[in-house]
Amino acid sequence: MKTGAAVKAGGLPLRAARTSWLVRPRALLVTLGGLVALVLLMALNMRIGDIEMTVPQVLRAVVDSSGGDHFVVMELRLPRALTGALVGAALALAGAIIQSIARNPLASPEILGVTTGASVAVVAGVVFSGSAAGGVSGLLASVGIPALAVIGGLGGAALVYALAWRHGLDGFRLVLVGIGVAAVFTNVKYWLLTVGDVNDTGRAMVWITGSLNGRGWEHVVPVALALAVLVPLTLLGTRSLNALRFGDDTVIALGVRMNLARGLLILGAVMLSAAATASAGPVAFVALASPQIALRMTRSAQPPLIASAVVGAVLITGADLVARTAFAPTELPVGVVTAVLGAPYLIYLLTRIRKGRT
């Protein structure tokens, strides 16, 4: 793209060696503003606890290891805040990829079977570990809930992908198959909750709602590694992702290996969703709403990846702050807040799509 055309398109070309990118100033401003808001929200979140702190005290405790507040902030509060931000970024990035591939603003990791598959695996592990002796209980203790979530999420995504494949992968068929598989998984999950012991199902319900309570560095590391590996790979596939928003014939004419590109990008979205779900549970609506919010803020043709990730981090961090303060001293799971805020947004999207078609 020539420089003049790029500027008219709302972007500035950036070249390095044989590679070039189109940098959009509005998307850059949205991303930077989101990062500032994220830091402030994390600082406000970390001041809440048994030991009340001011924001300057929190910021000072992060850099000053000699004070008594350093342990409280670094070992108890910062891991929770980082887990929320990283989980939000991973879910939003996965949502942006899936919505771009499916060409549908209502698409999210839920339709790929990731979150519902993870929920079934975790509920089954918790319920059977309480009702069976030895083998299953020992398996849960050795594998752990995060590993079960990853296994279930990958298994659910593999099932959806296999059922949706018909000499290629069509975005519309992927959405329909994903909705059907998610409905089956949801009913299996509720059946397991019904037949399980009330104490075991209570533990499972806390996880499947989506919660950041008690999160430590062991929850930060997996999702951080997933982002560190998959974000650069996803950005390398941005050209293919931009092409996939056109019709299949156009994509093939542009020389893009359509099925391979879709498969690799969906695999990346599945891995991001699985890592996020394993760390905080299936937090609802973040992957659905964040890309659409970023899309409208940046005025892009499709959900921007980095801006969507930042918006997702801000959404979960802000929702966790609301969950901890709205009914203090009682803390709500963050998934409850995102569901309450996300349901009206889903209705808005449905209404907007219907008006557009009319």
Sequence and secondary structure as in RCSB ss.txt:
>XXXX:A:sequence
MKTGAAVKAGGLPLRAARTSWLVRPRALLVTLGGLVALVLLMALNMRIGDIEMTVPQVLRAVVDSSGGDHFVVME
LRLPRALTGALVGAALALAGAIIQSIARNPLASPEILGVTTGASVAVVAGVVFSGSAAGGVSGLLASVGIPALAV
IGGLGGAALVYALAWRHGLDGFRLVLVGIGVAAVFTNVKYWLLTVGDVNDTGRAMVWITGSLNGRGWEHVVPVAL
ALAVLVPLTLLGTRSLNALRFGDDTVIALGVRMNLARGLLILGAVMLSAAATASAGPVAFVALASPQIALRMTRS
AQPPLIASAVVGAVLITGADLVARTAFAPTELPVGVVTAVLGAPYLIYLLTRIRKGRT
>XXXX:A:secstr
  HHHHHHTT EEEEETTEEEEE HHHHHHHHHHHHHHHHHHHHHHT SSS   HHHHHHHHH TTSTHHHIIII
IIHHHHHHHHHHHHHHHHHHHHHHHHHT TT  GGGGTHHHHHHHHHHHHHHHHHHS THHHHHHHHH HHHHHH
HHHHHHHHHHHHHHBSSSB HHHHHHHHHHHHHHHHHHHHHHHHHS HHHHHHHHHHHH   TT  HHHHHHHHH
HHHHHHHHHHHTHHHHHHHTS HHHHHHTT  HHHHHHHHHHHHHHHHHHHHHHH    SHHHHHHHHHHHHHT 
SS  HHHHHHHHHHHHHHHHHHHHHTTTTS   HHHHHHHHHHHHHHHHHHHHHHHH 
